[in-house]
Amino acid sequence: MKYNEVQNFINGTFKTGSSSKNIAVISPLDGSLLSSFNESTLDDLNEIVVAAEKAQKIWEKVTIKERVQVFYRYKRLLEENNAELTEIIYRENGKVHGEAKAEIDKAIELTEFACSLPQFVNGENMEVSKGVYCASSRHAIGVVASIVPFNFPSMVPHWTVVNALALGNAMILKPSEAVPISSQYIAKLLKEAGLPDGLFNIINGTQSTVENICDHPGIKAVTFVGSTKVAKIVYQRASNNLKQVLALGGAKNHIVLLPDAHPEMASSNIVASMSGCAGQRCMAAATLLAVGNCDAVLDKLVAEGQKIQCGTNLGAVISKAAKDRIENYITEAEQQGAKIILDGRNTVVAGKENGFYVGPTIIDFATADMKVAKEEIFGPVLTIVRVKTIDEALAIENANPYGNACSVFTQSGGLANYVIENASAGMCGINIGVPVPREPFGFGGWNESRFGSGDITGKSSIIFFTKEKKTTTKWNPEAGTNWMS
């Protein structure tokens, strides 16, 4: 194994999971064994919760300005260890180095926002009547848990971990069983930055571990990022156990392409959106709705796609099962009459013949009812559906059950605004292929891309990870009174 055994992190110490079931961690780059871990049990989670509850009671009494000093130091450690952390993501997730480094850079940005939280949680104070004052303050909710996916081993944990901790909570992280190595280094660096033991914990496992988190009475809030199918289950199970829950699901993002779009900018952005991170991101371009005569852009898509080569600027997909599933979607579309104008099936990278690669794929002349046009593929596949009008494009966009992202490419401000105003999506872009908000704006979709209220990052995260206390005060008995006092 290239890396040491993956372990749980409990009260500042790494410990092997207590189940005898061992799970291998395989690199999608070449199929090699990177590490392994023992499945965790309910006893492991109980041990974590006991330690977390004890540590959190002390931590919440530390002022937030003092708490965030840990994250100033942690940010510096992320910067100093950027190269090593990038290499880990490259090996366990299969991204190319540039994408892996960008993920660490984003984790640093998210940590910067956590450092700024004292400026956002200073509360309000108002004289609401003569001599009567109302004030609000925000307080930690206790022990929280975050269940994260394989596609961003470092960035998605940083959506929740640093904010939740800075706001006074204790955190339990459940990484994806496919990419648990990055989380080991998050634990090491947080400890090195001076975070007290018991506040950040890791539990490794599969479905049973997720179920234990949803059921555990000591865990007050749960976030989840993954497929819509599992997001629904987590939301229902955890909320039925009276937890606060925010579960982000899948997506089928649409790009509305108008005839006046800038050909070079649109084609390069669309292909980059489709193929970045091997298409394994919930903000990837998936279906291109080409309105009218868009040949100036469409003619350039294949040329742009051919610049994307597996093993150089396109990484692997996460597993053999993922590769097979993606290629089956392409084959089915072809059998149904769509035209494969760039075919990424059966891709093999020299020297990495056991890796899991799908080349960039562009499918033209698809219809809106084909699975390839309406289901989440999670691979480097772009499906083109040709439509006559903007309203026809919007009808397809809004009929989709998801609501993560929608972008429009045009040089007309009026048409761009029309699309954005009428698209049923929580994150929209104008001439932007991946419209991810930057801090302090929050990340979160609509419809079946999100279950629960609020966003998972930015200022919305303050509401999720805290509870508000309102205090009304009157000291002066001589103050005039009226019905409000």
Salt bridges, closest charged atoms under 4 A:
GLU47 OE2 - LYS15 NZ 2.77
GLU79 OE2 - LYS75 NZ 2.62
GLU80 OE2 - ARG76 NE 3.55
GLU87 OE2 - ARG91 NE 2.83
GLU87 OE1 - HIS97 NE2 2.88
GLU103 OE1 - LYS95 NZ 2.61
ASP105 OD2 - LYS101 NZ 3.07
GLU109 OE1 - LYS106 NZ 2.74
GLU109 OE2 - ARG438 NH2 3.00
GLU112 OE2 - LYS75 NZ 3.88
GLU177 OE1 - LYS174 NZ 3.12
ASP197 OD1 - LYS191 NZ 2.81
GLU211 OE2 - ARG237 NH1 3.72
ASP215 OD2 - ARG237 NH2 2.66
GLU264 OE1 - HIS262 ND1 3.76
GLU264 OE2 - LYS300 NZ 3.42
ASP295 OD1 - ARG386 NH1 3.62
GLU304 OE2 - LYS307 NZ 3.13
ASP324 OD2 - LYS320 NZ 2.84
GLU327 OE2 - LYS323 NZ 2.96
GLU334 OE1 - ARG345 NH2 3.14
ASP343 OD2 - ARG345 NH2 2.70
ASP364 OD2 - ARG386 NH2 2.77
GLU397 OE1 - HIS254 ND1 2.91
GLU439 OE1 - LYS106 NZ 2.85
GLU448 OE2 - LYS232 NZ 3.34
ASP455 OD1 - ARG450 NH1 3.13
GLU468 OE2 - ARG138 NH1 3.64
GLU468 OE1 - LYS470 NZ 3.96
